[in-house]
């Protein structure tokens, strides 16, 4: 596949408030995304950045830098035939650099980490819907809202604390999955997949190895695509382990991506529907 449909891996780094994209460099990225209030995490290694960019990153993300401003990293990946999609967006929390001659910069990032330190005080009308409260939270976090849950009325919503902590509070308002996925705040009914995101997964569509049965459903590894999202549906078809066959909703999505080495896949853990 790689010979006829080359992979594309791009990394964007926020420099002085503007996102600067880097192509055609050696990149290795790993991370995990969660369909709950746990922050998505990633580690990105990128080789031979230009010196001004490298110096900026190392200086701005140093614990000695007391200026509070978000320093964002964006990883995009895909193939030439369909282009790239966003794999993860995160706020850089640490950076380090390797010895020459090939100078690798390693970035560690968490989704929405900057807003942990933004204290907010919020209260709603005596009777407000979950969708209204979610819209307010999305505004606090600078995110779009994707609300696919069964709405209901909440009485006297109050919150004081780090802005991103409100995500977990929404998850406690009902039988919901509430989480941040890149630039979107998602609220959906628990274990119900996002609309319009179904992927048929079998040996012909990129499945690697045999799906494993887990306590909650299934764990499966497959080639990176432009369909899968955190919370989306997987329809598993396995000839070797037919017990795993069925429909699932992804609650944990790990990835391992390289621009020049073998890894280019997702590892999804999903609830059985």
N, C-alpha and C positions, 0 to 999 in steps of 0.2 A: 504493500500500500504506500509506503513512504516514497518509493521511486516515482509513482504516478501521481500522488497527491501529497506533496511535501507539507510538513507541519510548520506552523507559525507560532512563535512564542514572543510576546512583547511584554516589556515591563515599563510602567509609568511611575515616575517619582516626582513628587511635588517640590518644585524649586521656586522659592520666593512667591508662593501662592499660585504658580502655574504648573500644570502637569506636563512634564517632559517625557516623551516616549522614546524607548530604546529598542531598536530592532537589530537582528543579525549579530547579537552577542551571545556568548555562552551563558546560559541561564539554567539554574536548577531550583525548582520550587516545590515545597511540600506544605501541606496544611490540612486542617479539618474544620468543617462547618457543622453547626448544631442547630436543630430546629427547636431551640428553647432559649433561655436567657443567657446561656454560656456564650462568651464571646468567641467568634470565629478566630482562628489563629493560623499563622503561616510563617514560614521561613523561606526567604528568597536569597539565593547566592547568584551574583552576577559578576562576570569577569571583565576586567580591563575597561572600566568606565573612564571617561575623561577626568583629568585631575581636578578641574574646578568643581565638577559634580561630586566627585568622591570626597573632596575636602568639605564641601557644603554639608553633605549628609553626616559625615563623622562629627562635624562641629555642632550642627543643629540638633542632633539626637543624643549628644553627650549629656550625662546626668549633671554635668557642671553648667549646662546651659539653663538658665532660669526663666527664659522667655517661653511662655506657654502659647504655643500655636500648633495646630495639627500638621504633621509631616506624613503625607499619605503615600502609600505604594499601591499600585494596581497591577494585577497580573492578568493578561489576556492570552488566550491560546486557541488554536484551531487548525484548520488545514486550508490549503490554497483554494480548494473547490468551494468552500462555504464561508471562508473568512474566520475571523476570531470572535469569541464571546468572552465576557468577563468571568474569570475564575474566582477572584477574590479581591476585595478592597479592604485595606486595613491601615490603621495609624501606626507608624513605626515607633517602637518602644526602645529598641537597642540596635546598634550597628557595630560592626567590627571589620577589620581589614587583615588580609593575609600578607605574607612576605612575597616580594618579587621573585621570579620575573613575571609570572601571571598573577596579577593582583586581583584577588576576589574580595568583594564587599558582601558581607552577610547581614541581611536585614531581618529582624524579627518584628512582627506586627500583630495587632489585635484589632478586630473590627469595633469601631465606635469607642476606642479607648479614651480619646480626648474628652468625650462627654462624661466620662466617669467623674472628672474633676469639676464639671459645671453644675453647681448646686442650683436647683430650681424649687420653687414652691408653687404647687398647683392645686386648685380646687375646682369642682364643677358645680353645676346647678344641682338642686336637690334630686332631680331625676335626669340623668344623662345616659345615653346609650354607649355601649362599648365602642361602637364605630366612631362616635364623636370624641370620646376620650382618646382613642387610638390616633385620630387625626391630629389632635393637639400634641400628642407625644411625638408623632412623626415630624411635626413642625419644630419641636424642641431639639430634635436630633438632626434636622436638616435632611430628612429622608422623604421619599415618596411612600405612600401607603397602599398596600395591596390587602384589602379586607375581604376575606372569603369565608367568614365565620357566621354562625347563627347569632344574630344580634340580640341583645337584651338590655334592659334598663338597670343601671347601677345607681344606688342611692348615696349621695354625699361623698363623691370621690375626693380624696385628699392625698397629697403626696408632698414630702419634703426630702430632698436628698440629691444624689448624683442623677443627672438627667437620664442616663442609659439604664438606671435601675428600674425605671418605669416599665421596661419591657417585661421583666419578670412579674410585675404586678398585674399586667394585663393577662398573662398566662394563668394567673390564679383566679381570674374573674369568672371562669367557666371551664368547660372541657375543651380548651384551646391549645394550639401551638402558636406562640407569639415569639417572633425572633427577627433579627436583623440579617438580611441577606444582601451584602454589598451596599447598594444605595437605596434599598427598599426595606420598610418595616412591614413584615408579613404577619397577618393574624388569620388563622384558619381553624376549622374544627379539627380536633385532635385525631390524628391518623387518617384523615381524609386528604387525598392528594390534591395538589393544585390543579385547577382547571386547564385543560389543553396542553398537558405536559407529558402525556403517556409515551413511554419508550418500550418497544418490544425487544427483549434481550435474550439472545441465544448465541450459539457458536458462529452463526453467520453474520451477526450484527455487532460483534466485538467482544463477546464474553470471553474472559480469560480464566481457564481452569474450571473448577466445579463450584457451584454455589454452596455455601455452608449454611446449615440450619442453626439458628441462634435461639436464645430464650424468647425473643420478641418476634422473630420472623426469619430474616435471611441476611447473609453477608455475601456480597458478590463483587468481583473485580472485573472491570471492562475498559475498553479503549475510550479515551476522551471523546466527547461529542459536543454538539451545539444544542442538544435537546434537554439534557439532564439539568435539573435545578434542585436545590434543597427543598424538600417537600413535594417533589414531583412523583409521578407514578412509574413503577417498573412492572412490566409483565414478563416474568421469568419463564423460560422454556429450556429445561435441561434434559438431555437424553440419559446422562449418566446418573443424575440424582433427581428423578421425577418428583420426589417428595417436596422439593423446593418449588415446584411449578405453581404459579398463581400470580395474583395481583398484590402489589406492595406499595407502601408510601414511605419515601426516604426520610429518615429522621437524623441521620448522621452521614456526612459526605466528606470523605478524605480524598486528596488528590496527590499525585506525584508526577511532576512534569519536568522534562528536560528538553532543551533545544537541540542537543547534539548527542545525547546518550539514549539508551533504550526506554526509560520510563516515560509514559505518556498515557496515564490512565486514572480512572476513578476507582475508589473502593467505597461502595455504598452499603450502609446498614439500614434495613427497612422493616417497618411493621407490616404484617400480613393484613390485608383488607378482608 
